[in-house]
Amino acid sequence: MRAEVIEDEESDDRQVRYYYDYQEYNSKIGGFSVYGDKAMIYVKRSDPTVVKEFIPRPPMTKAAAFSCLFIAAVFLFFEAISIFG
């Protein structure tokens, strides 16, 4: 869910305000998922005071991307050998 960020200069943690079942809650998060004045958080349905930040993982890690490029280069190399060799 989206939450509004409340500015607080005293600590490194960010405080967010969110609404669940027409009730207002405030909670502290690390600030990793803050974009401007909004943040993406998970709220536990059975206990709305429990909040976890939504930090999306990148679609591919650097190691996976390099291995895909390496495999593509190997395929191109063997294809060039089979055409010109």
FENPEZI-V943722 format. One record per residue. N is the residue number from 0. RES is the residue in three letters. SS is DSSP state (helix for helix, strand for strand, loop for the rest). OMEGA is omega as a letter, one per 40 degrees, with the letter a starting at -180 (none if undefined). D_LAST is the distance of its C-alpha to the last C-alpha in Angstrom with 2 decimals. Layout:
N:RES:SS:OMEGA:D_LAST
N:RES:SS:OMEGA:D_LAST
This chain:
0:MET:loop:i:58.43
1:ARG:strand:i:58.97
2:ALA:strand:i:61.54
3:GLU:strand:a:63.32
4:VAL:strand:i:63.05
5:ILE:strand:a:66.38
6:GLU:loop:i:66.22
7:ASP:loop:a:67.58
8:GLU:loop:a:67.43
9:GLU:loop:a:69.01
10:SER:loop:i:66.11
11:ASP:loop:i:62.31
12:ASP:loop:i:62.33
13:ARG:strand:i:62.49
14:GLN:strand:a:65.07
15:VAL:strand:i:64.26
16:ARG:strand:i:66.55
17:TYR:strand:a:65.59
18:TYR:strand:i:67.47
19:TYR:strand:a:67.32
20:ASP:loop:i:69.75
21:TYR:loop:i:71.66
22:GLN:strand:a:72.33
23:GLU:strand:i:71.27
24:TYR:strand:i:69.60
25:ASN:strand:a:68.60
26:SER:strand:i:66.14
27:LYS:strand:i:64.25
28:ILE:strand:a:60.45
29:GLY:loop:i:58.16
30:GLY:loop:a:57.06
31:PHE:loop:a:53.29
32:SER:loop:a:53.23
33:VAL:strand:i:55.61
34:TYR:strand:a:54.54
35:GLY:loop:i:57.37
36:ASP:loop:i:60.50
37:LYS:strand:i:58.81
38:ALA:strand:i:57.25
39:MET:strand:a:55.52
40:ILE:strand:i:57.19
41:TYR:strand:i:57.54
42:VAL:strand:i:61.13
43:LYS:loop:a:62.27
44:ARG:loop:a:64.17
45:SER:loop:i:66.72
46:ASP:loop:a:67.47
47:PRO:loop:i:66.64
48:THR:loop:i:67.47
49:VAL:loop:a:64.28
50:VAL:strand:i:61.49
51:LYS:strand:a:57.84
52:GLU:strand:i:55.55
53:PHE:loop:i:52.57
54:ILE:loop:a:49.59
55:PRO:loop:i:46.39
56:ARG:loop:i:43.29
57:PRO:loop:a:40.18
58:PRO:loop:a:37.70
59:MET:loop:i:35.06
60:THR:loop:i:35.51
61:LYS:helix:a:33.58
62:ALA:helix:i:31.88
63:ALA:helix:i:30.78
64:ALA:helix:i:29.48
65:PHE:helix:i:27.44
66:SER:helix:i:26.00
67:CYS:helix:i:25.03
68:LEU:helix:i:23.30
69:PHE:helix:i:21.48
70:ILE:helix:i:20.35
71:ALA:helix:i:19.21
72:ALA:helix:i:17.20
73:VAL:helix:i:15.54
74:PHE:helix:i:14.74
75:LEU:helix:i:13.31
76:PHE:helix:a:11.17
77:PHE:helix:i:9.72
78:GLU:helix:i:9.52
79:ALA:helix:i:7.66
80:ILE:helix:a:4.98
81:SER:helix:i:5.38
82:ILE:helix:a:5.80
83:PHE:helix:a:3.78
84:GLY:loop:none:0.00
